[in-house]
Amino acid sequence: MQSGIKDTGTELFVVFVIGGLVGVIVATASKAFVSGVKFFTILRENQTLLEFSIGGLQVELTSLIFLWSATGVLILIRRTFKISRWHGPADSIYHAHQSKEPLDIKHGLVSTLAAFSTAAGGGSVGQYGPLVHFGATIGIIFKRFFKSRLANEIYLGSGVAAAISAGFGAPLAGIVFAHEAVLRHLSVRAMAPISVASVSAAAFSQAFFKNTTPYAITAPPPDLATLIPILIVASPVVAITSIIFMQALRQAAKFARESQWSPERLMITAATICGTVGIWVPEILGVGLGTVNTMLSGQYDIPMLIVLLGLKIAMTATCIGFGLFGGVFSPALFIGVAVGGVVAQISVLLGGPSLIEAISIAAMASVAATVIGAPITAILIVLELTQSYAYAVAALMAVMTSMLLTHRLFGHSFFDRQLIDRGIDLALGREGIALTQHTLEDHIGDDCVILTGISTGQEALLEMRTKEQTEAYVISTSGNLVGKLSIHQAIEAGNRFVEQYCDKDPLILKVDDSLQHAMHVVSDFVGESIPIVGEDREFLGAITEGDLFTAVIEVQSKVRTQERG
């Protein structure tokens, strides 16, 4: 009994220390990131570089110069650290669902630096997504430093929660986001360190950085009886806007993959397009917090809101799709407020009440929820930002209605789509993902009858009798699989060569096939074993159904143990 109490006390101590440290470090880094982006944003907005006149129209190239400079930094980062792909929240989610491939710390830290450069330079990207992955990276660093036996997902979730908590001043949303969007399940052992990290990040930010909410919400709580019908009617518009945004991101990335352009050319092109648009519509540059607050106050008319909405979608897709790394969370909030503002002003024109701020906030939560796949988190962010039950309920109705429509029409969040495009389906669950990561290479058996093409049926029967098997594999002189011989075919062959009688097109498995694929392939198999081959049908061995099922059960058991902490 005393030993159990001592172990529990030690575990609690570790949880509070690690959770607290993760929260403090992530909060400090988040503050530095956000403050740095703000500094360069103000610097860019107050600079006038290369100003000249075209036909009496004054043009200045500040936005282009800043974005080209940021692109130069990104190219330098890629070449220095040999980065082939930036890492973001989708990678955090993936690594929370498996343990075979460790989260790459170098890519995590370098990608954060790349995101900072893009956002500071005025790229139409977000800052919260990279901070989420940075938080996950910090969590894994702690995992390795302390050499803890606690699951990776506990440390990863703690860092993620701290990032959201520090970014929005929303500790409850941080806790829920870690479980809802990243871990995708509730764990008693994970709840404690994640909660400590989230609360520590919020408390530390408020105490030392005097954090204020990123969005200025001043309107009084809305009348729900009036607001909710408008939101339900407007939800299809919000849902379609979300889908357009996510499709634009995917199509831009697809174009980049399929083009013959180098990564450097793609990034320079994106910087040039975004910077040029920014000359005429500077509101779409950067994170856009100031523009969002202006939209919330109702200072833009419908045509301007539509322009901002369309350009923000296009520029964010171009920047992220072409390699100017950054998040999609902040752009989603921007897009949500813009479409909400359009709906609100149309409602006023039709004789409805003026509820611009309330409708904009609800639409903001809806777009963010559908893009990141975290509806409860979006609702809690609204609750913690506004401190209003009415705003939260309004967001709830808008989010759930939009999520239902988006799920029917698009099916997945943007992060899940990113993983699916990389061949990773989270719908398989942790066990399914683990099975896709384990290949047959470690499960090749040699307890089988092997014959050459010039063996006779009588020789085959003798070998089968010796090994108490009813099947044999016919192999060429070069070691390749010729076919599979059954005992009935061996009897039929008699004193003739077995190559003429064997099944030359048997069911086979490749050495790099996953356990998940193997289970699917053998679902209708009848026989003793299945041959495993390499390139050019090189015969490597065989696996029985029993051995395959044993391997699958071992992997599943390991995953369940990890989930229990």
Buried (B, 14 or more C-beta within 10 A) or exposed (E): EEEEEEEEEEBEEBBBBBBBBBBBBBBBBBBEBBEBBBEBBEEBBEEEEEEEEEEEEEEBBBBBBBBBBBBBBBBEBBEEBEBEEBBBBBBBBBBBBBBEEEBBBEBBBBBBBBBBBBBBBBBBBBBBBBBBBBBBBBBBBBBEEBEBEBBBBBBBBBBBBBBBBBBBBBBBBBBBBBBBBBBBEEBEBBBBBBBBBBBBBBBBBBEEBEBEBBBBBEBEBBEBEEBBEBBBEBBEBBBBBBBBBBBBBBEBBEBBEEEEBEBBEBBBBBBBBBBEBBBEBBBBBBBBBBBBBBBBBBEBEBEBBBBBBBBBBBBBBBBBBBBBBBBBBBBBBBBBBBBBBBBBBBBBEEEBBEBBBBBBBBBBBBBBBBBBBBBBBBBBBBBBBBEBEBBBBBBBBBBBBBBEBBBEEBEBBBBBBBBBEEEBBBEBBBBBBBBBBBBBEEBBBEEBBBBBBEBBBBBBBBBBEEBEBBBBBBBBEEEBBBBBBBBEBBEBBEEEBBBEBBBEEBBBBBBEBBBBBBBEBBEEEEBBBBBBBBEEBBBBBBBBBEBBEEBBEEBBEBBEEBBEB
